[in-house]
């Protein structure tokens, strides 16, 4: 597919989305996104609505980054050992 064809398809979707938003009377409401680049750009550029990021996704991303931190590795190892021990106790092994 060439760029012109993709742009035409995108414009059709934008028209449909705009019509749906107008029919539901939500074109002036806040839209919450998951911070996906494509969604954020689409909402910002193609709808008259105000958009914001989902707080749950922001918190989840922060936790994911913390879990990758070197300082957390030793704590995670200890937690995994405790959970493994509790699982053995629960299963009677």
VENVEN-V204943 format. One record per helix or strand. SS is the DSSP state (alpha for helix, beta for strand). FROM is the first residue (numbers start at 1). TO is the last residue. If there is no record, write none. Layout:
ss = {SS SS}
from = {FROM FROM}
to = {TO TO}
//
This chain:
ss = {alpha beta alpha beta alpha alpha}
from = {3 30 37 50 55 70}
to = {23 33 46 53 67 91}
//
